[in-house]
Amino acid sequence: MSVRSIQVNCVEGKKADLRQAAAVKKYKPDIIFFEMPSVGGNPSSPFNRYSIKKKPFAEIEKIKKGLRKEAKKTPYALSDVFVWENIESLWRMGHDILLFNIDAPEELRREGMLRRKSISLSRAKQTWEFWVYIYVRETIMAHFMERVLKKRFGKKNIVAAVFLQSFHWQHVKFLLTHPSKGKIWRYYFGRFPKLTPATITKELKNRTPTLFQFWEKYSIW
């Protein structure tokens, strides 16, 4: 199976970013990978359970309503309203699109957001804890993406819209090449020459129980 990946960012700013919605309309993807948390370890959207003629369009209206409400506080949430409208349009025209939420569980995402509130992103990137969080989160993304693409879907060619931020997509592409343990360690933690896996395990266990649990589950060292 040949996979053509179309990656598009979304600026989390003070207005809607229409690039992802435009990509849905232009490329008519077979699959969309969202930077949204999976539920119960399953990246597949409930919409995938329905045939093209039986999609629950009323549920889309509920989603859009919720996004418009959220946009009053975070305006960029409107970006997703236009994405959903274009997905709905293609479904109604008979073009099925399968949807997958491949981000880490909300529990881990929330851990990162809470820590970001007390430190700038540039400073966070200078700490090994940030890179543990990024490594675990992106390992989950790569795992889900690979799992989905192994299904083949009965097609020779697949167009996949990847709605991950470029920062994550760059790393996920690296992980999808199945690099060695050493290469992965250098990629994420090479900037900390004195750091070891044992140090991470010990320090996280004492300081960050949530991140420790995910590290224990997904660490390959």
C-alpha positions, 0 to 999 in steps of 0.5 A: 500500500502506498501512503501519501501524507499531507501534514498541515499545521493549525495556529493556536491563535486569536482567529480561525486557521483555515488551512486544515479545512482547506486541505480536507477540501483540496486533497479529499483524504481517505484518513485524517489523523488528529492531534486529539487524545485517544479514548481507552487506547483506541484511536478510531473515532466512533464515526468510523463505525458507520457506513457512508450512508449512515453517518450520524450527522446530528453528532457533528452538529453537537461537536460544532456547537461545542467548538463554537462555545469553546471559541469564545475563550479560545478563538482558534477552536473555530478552525475545527468547525470548518474542518468538520464542515468539509468532512461532512460535505465529503461524506454527503457526496459519498467520499468516506473519510476515516478519522483517528485521534492518535494523541496521548490520553488526556491525562498525559496531555494535561500533565504537560499543560500544567507544567507549561503554565509555570515555565515558558516553552523555550525554558521547558525545552532546556529540561530533560523532563520536557523531552521525556514528556515529548518522547512518550507522547510522540511514541504513542502517536507513532504507535497509533499511526502505524497500527492504523496504516497496517490495516490497508483498508482494501486500497492500493493508495491512501491519502492521509491528512496528518493534522499534527503540529510540525514539531510533533510530525518531524519527530513522529516521522523519525520514530516511524523509521524504526530507529535503534534504541541508541538513535532514539536516545540521542535524538531526544536526550542527546543534549543532556550528556550526563542523563541516563534512563535510570536517572529518569526513572528514579527522578520521575518516580519521586517527582512526577507520578503521572509522567513516571507511569507513562515512562514505565510503560513506553520506555524502551531502555 
